[in-house]
Amino acid sequence: MKKSSAKFRRGVSNTLVYALLATLGVLWVLPIVYLIYTAFRVTPTTGIINTLVPDNLRLGIGNFSRLFQETMFPKWLGNTIIVSVSSCVLTTLFILMVSYALSRLRFKLRKPIMNVLLVLGMFPGFMSMIAVYFILKAMGLTNSLLALVMVYSGSAALSYYICKGFFDTIPKAMEEAAILDGASQPIIFAKIILPLAKPIIVYTVLTSFIAPWCDFIFVNTIISDREKYTVSLGLYKMINAEKNSFNDNFTTFCAGAFVVGAIIVTLFMSMQRYYVEGVTSGAVKG
């Protein structure tokens, strides 16, 4: 009797938990479904969609045609790709080199440097926005894609801990054998460590690419030339350019958001296996 009662309570508890999770899942997915639906939706008049299902339901690619032909979205997308790829390459190189140095080399200030970098990494990046802007202005680099690349890759070393944890798991015996054969640290890093670190490299590439791809705060502060907008700032300016532009451009905005999201989702899904492996393998060590 007690066993059946406990089983009943456990079943009720599991049902409530699953119902809650299902509800949260639907609430999380619904805005994404609505955005995709609106991106392909054709309505008798332009403007924001106030009803989920209209009387005359039609789907098409007219919003995408308008996006690529009547706006500067292709230019903005190109700027975003240039900034994201450049920042990704620099950030990945910085993180790998700093992580390897902190993992394998032993020097006097190693622990203090690790602690300082870890603490600095806890502060939100936008806290330095004003200072960064005036520094770039003094250097004459505002309103340029180079400035964005410098901002996004300049603090790369603060994200060393996951990559360092992965390097800590690689046996040092392999490096010691290479040193006995006369290999230098750069050769060991390039020929031994990097081939073994594919999961963490993929993880670093993905995280380094996503940050500039999705950023709005810094690009809105640094860039004022419409020709140099990234997609996040360009779509925001497009939908808020004039008093009635939000209603007129809402479906086009959703089409742009769909393109931006589809690119990053495709990239992530194609490398998901390595991403998960890189996260689970990188435990922080001293």
Buried (B, 14 or more C-beta within 10 A) or exposed (E): EEEEEEEEEEEEEEEEEEEEEEEEEEEEEEEEEBBBBBBBBBBEEBBBBEEEEEEEEEEEEBBBEBBBEEBBBEBBBEBBBBBBBBBBBBBBBBBBBBBBBBBBEEEEEBEEBBEEBEEEBEEEBEEBBEEBBEBBEEEEBBBBBEBBBBBBBBBBBBBBBBBBBBBBBBEEEEBEEBBEEEBEBEEBBEEBBBEBBEBBBBBBBBBBBBBBBBBEEBBBBBBEEBEBBBBBBBBBBBBEEEEEBBEBBBBBBBBBBBBBBEBBEEBEEEBEEBBEBBBEBBEEEE
